[in-house]
Amino acid sequence: MLQRVRAKVQMTDEQAQAIEAEARADLGGLRVRIAKRRKHPTDAQRASITREALDSAATDQELAQQHGISRRSLYRYIKRGVQR
């Protein structure tokens, strides 16, 4: 856990260990996995992605990576955007 935290946030080993010790004390010393779910895009964000996909010369893979979604989600946004 410490390695993942340090990789994303600039902190020292001591700071990371202090945070982990505090979390373990609060949770009774148990190891707990915290899921990292992304929030779903809003309708406005989906519409923006759809417009960009239809107007852009970039590949589908590039657009999906740029917006942090899968190609399948990109295709679904386009399909639903065209139907609405």
Secondary structure by P-SEA (a helix, b strand, c coil): caaaaaacccccaaaaaaaaaaaaaaacccbbbbbbccccccaaaaaaaaaaaaaccccaaaaaaaacccaaaaaaaaaaaaac
